Amino acid sequence: MRLCVPPILALMLVPRIALGQTTGSILPESGAKSPFSPLAVPTSLKPQQKSLEQFLDAGYRILATTLSGPDQIFVMNHRDRTVLCALTPPDLRNGRNVPTSRCWALNKADQAD
C-alpha cells in the first residue's frame, strides 16, 4: 500500500519531523538549531480602540481565524492595514453577559484609520 501525502502537507511536516517535535504546533521552536527555524523577532502590537464589529463595518476582511482558549482569534486586513482581534464570548458565571473584543494593529499603517 502506498501513502500519498499532498505536497503542501509534506512541506508543513518536514520541519516537525526534522526536529522531532511532539507539540501541537507545526512550526519549529524559536531558536532551535535547524534551517527551518527563524529567529524570534520582536513585533509591535499597537492596541486599537475599536471593536471587531467596527473593523468589519469599516470594510476589513477576515483572512484567518482560530480558537485560543475561550477566545476566537481573527486576522483581518483592509488595503495595507492588518489587524489581530480576539473575540471573547459572554460568560454568565462571571457576570459578563455581552461578547467583547480586543484588537491590535500588526503594522504601522494601522495607526491612522
N, C-alpha and C positions, 0 to 999 in steps of 0.2 A: 504494500500500500504506500502511495506517495502522498506526502503532505505538501499542499500548495499554500504558501504564505504570500498575501498581497504585498507588492513592493513597498508601499507606504508603511505597512505594519512591520516589515523587516527592518526598515530604517529606524523605526521607533524602538525596536527591540535590541538593536546592535549595542547601543551604549549600556543598556541594562544588563545584557548578557556579558559584555566585556568587563563590567565592573562587579559582576556577581551580586547585583542589587536584589534585595528581597523586600524593600519597602514598597508602598503603594504607588510611588512616583515612577514615571517612565524616564525622568530626567536624571542624569548623573549628579551625584553630590557635588556641591561647590567646593573647589579646592582639591578635588580628587585628582590624582596623577593619571590623567587619561587625555588623549587627544580630543575626546568628546566633551570635556568639561571646561567651560569658560570660567574666568574669574568672576566672583560676585562683585558687581559694581554698584556703588551707592546710587539710588534712584530717588528723586524727589516725588513725593505725593502731596500736592497742594490741596488742602481741604476746600471744598466748594460749598457755598451757602445756598445751594439749590437742591431740590429733591429729585429723585429718579423720575418722578412724574413730570417735573418742569423740564428736565433734559429731553425726555421723549416728546413733549409738546413743542419743544424748540426744534425738532427735526432730527434728533440723534437716533441712530440705528443701532440695534443690538448686534454685536459681532460674535460674542461668545458668552456663555453662561455656565455656571457650575454651582454646586452646593458646598458650603463650608460651615459645618455645624448647623445651626438653625437658619443661617443667612443664605440667601440666594445671591450670588455674585454675578454682576453684569459688566462686560467691557463694551463700551459704546463709542461711536465716532460720528462726527459731523464736520464735513470739509476737512480741515487739517487739525481738528481737535479730537483728543481721545480722553475718555473719562472711565473711571472704575467706580461702580456703585455697589453697595451692599444693602439688600432689602431684607429687613427683619420683620417676620410676621408678628401679629398680635400674640401676647402671652397673658391670658386672663389670670393665671396663677400669680403673676407679679403685678397685676393691676394695669398692665399696658394693653389697652383694648383697640389700638389702631396700629396698622403697619407703619414702620418708619424706614427711612433710607439715609445712608451716609455716602457721600460721593467725593472723589479725589481726582484732580487733573493729573494726567500722566505725561503731559508735555507742556512746554511754555505757552503754546498757542491757546491753551485752555484758560489762561489767566484773565483774558478780556473777552467775555462772551455776552 
